[in-house]
Structure formats: structure tokens, C-alpha cells
Amino acid sequence: MMARRRTATEAEANALASGIRLRIIRLTYPEALTNKEIAERLGRDPATTLHHVRKLVETGFLEPQPARRGNRGAKEIPYRSTGVSWHLDHAPARQRLGEAVLEAYLTEVAETDPAELDQWRLVARVPPERLVALRGRLQELLDEFGAEPVHPGAEPTAVYIAMYPSR
């Protein structure tokens, strides 16, 4: 059974209204990463990513894991996504969060080899109640696969779906 969604708090909505933070959540879902590892994967400065990591920890989207020793013996703290963001209703901040999701998607797709990108497109004319049904079924499908445990060694796969008026 899928977890029920709850409305995001203002602090949660603010934390999620950033494409880079959404990418950090995605990167740390299957495996815990240190701030340095996150910065390297995003091609960003570690000081910049640390600001975002702290905001995500503060709002419960990331949790620190037990400290470990790095290559040079320095103490490193890995962070892992809690998965909380998947169970939030973003309706109160839909526009800001939508912009952040689009930003994260466009950045990730730009870094992807076009040969590895599967795409589909559909323009349909259906009555409003059928659109509600379509949205619901898509959400159920995403919830189903999102609830599966992380399978070690499985390739991470991102899914982006957008619905918009086709004028």
C-alpha cells in the first residue's frame, strides 16, 4: 500500500524549490554521499553544495550517516535521502516547485547522451474527468515503482512526465 501524501510545509516547499537540491536528493537516494562527492558529481564548488546539503538536512530530506574516514584520513559525513520528498503534495507551491523540477530535468538531460534518452509524446483530446483519471494512474504507477526497495547494482533511472495544454 502506498503512503499517503501530506501537504509540504512552507520550509519544505522552500527547500524543494531549487533544481540543485532536487538533484542532491536524487543522487543520495540510492547511496549515501559526502558533500565532496556530491559537489564532484554536480560539477559544483563544495561550499555551494554544503549550503544546499545543510538546508536539506534541516528540513528532513537528507540525513547524515555515521562518519567515516576519507582517503587522507579526514572525517567525512555521508548523507542519504530520506525519501520524504516523494510523499509530499506540492500544491501550495506548485509553480516554484515546478520550475525547480524543470530546471533539474533540463540539467540532467543536457548531461545525458541522446542515445540513452527514451522519449514519448502524446497529444490527446479527452474530457476533464479523463484527464483526472490519467493523472491519477500516472501517479499510482510512479508511486508503485518509487516504493520499491533500492536494488543494489541496478542502474538509476530517472522519469520526467509533463502534462500541459497543447495549443
N, C-alpha and C positions, 0 to 999 in steps of 0.2 A: 504494500500500500504506500502511496506517495505521501510525503509530508505535506501538511497544509501550508499554504503561503500566508505570510503576515506582511503587513504594511511596513515598509522601511521607515526607520526613524529619520529625522532630519539629518542627524550626524552620519548615519549610514548612507543616506542618499548623497550627501556631500562627498563622502569618501569614495563612492562609486562613480561620481560624475567626473571621472578622469580616465582617459584611454590608457595611460601608463599604469594606473592602479589596476584596471581590469586585466591588463596583460600580466602584471605581477601575480594576481590571483590565479590566473590560468597556468602560469609557469610553475607555481608552487603547489598546485593541486596534486599532481601525481608523485612529486618528490619534494622533500624539504631542501631549500637552497639558502645559502648565506647571502647577505647583502652584496658582497663582492661578486658572487656567481650570478645573481640577478642582474647586476649592473653590466656584467660582461655579455650576458645573453640579450640584453636590450640595447647594447651599444651606448650606454649612458654612464655618466660620472657616478661613482659610488655615493657621493654626498647627496646627489639629487635623488637617487633611489632610496637612500636611507630615510629621507623626509617622507616619501610615499609609504615605505615599509612601516614606519612608526605610526602613521595615520591609519593604516590597515590593521595594525595590532591594536591600537587604541579603540577601534570600532568593532573588533572581534572577527575580522575577515581573515587575519593571519594569526597564528600562534607560534611563539618561539618554541623550539625543540631543545633538548639538552645540548649544552655547549660541547664543542669538540675542538680538537687541536688541528690547526691548518698545516700546510706544508712546511712552514717555518716555525712551527710550534706556537704560534699565536692562537689565542682563544677566538673561536668563531661561533656565532649563533646562527643555526639554520632556522628558517621559517617555513611553515607549511600552511596552505589554505585550509580553512575550517569547513568550507563548502556552504557557509551560511548565505552567501550572496545568491545562491541558486534558489533559495526558499523564500525570497522576498518579492513582494508585489511593489513594483516601482511606480505605480500610477501617480502618486503625488508629485514626482519629479521626472515624469516621463520624457519631457523634452531634453533636459540636461543629461539624463542617463542615456537617452537615445543618441545624442551627439557623441558621448564618450564611447558607446558601443560601436558606432560607426567609425570613429577615429581608430579604435583598437583593431577593428576588422580591416580597414584600409591599410594600416601599417603592416599587419601580418600578411595580407595578401600581396602587398608590394614586395615582401621578402620571400615569397613562395614562387618556385619555378612554375610557370604556366602549365607545364605538362603534368604537374601534380595537383592541379586545381580542377575538381569536378564542379560543373555549374549546370543549373537548370533554370528555366524561365517559363512562366506561365502567365498568360493574361486570360482571365475568365470573367464572365458576366453572370454573377449569381446574386440572388436576393440577400438582403442584410442578415436574415436568420441563418442562411447557409454559410455566410462569412463567419458568423459567431461559431458555428459548428466546426468550420475549417480551423479557425484559431485554436479552439479547444482541443481538437485532435492533434494538431501540431504540438501544442504544449504538453499533452499527455505523452506523446512519443518522445519528446525531448526529456521530460521528467523520467520516463522509464529508463532510458539509456544513461541519463545523468545519475540515477540512483545505483547503478551497477558499481560493484567494488572496483578499485583500481587493479587492473590485471598487469602484474609485473612483466616487462618486456613488450607489452603491446604499444604500438605506435600511437602517440597522442593525435587525435583528430578533432579539428575544430569545425563547428557548424554555425553558419550565419544565415538567418532567414529574415527577409524583409517583406512586408506587405505594404503596398502604397497604392493610391489611386493612379491608374494608367490613363493619362489624359492625352 
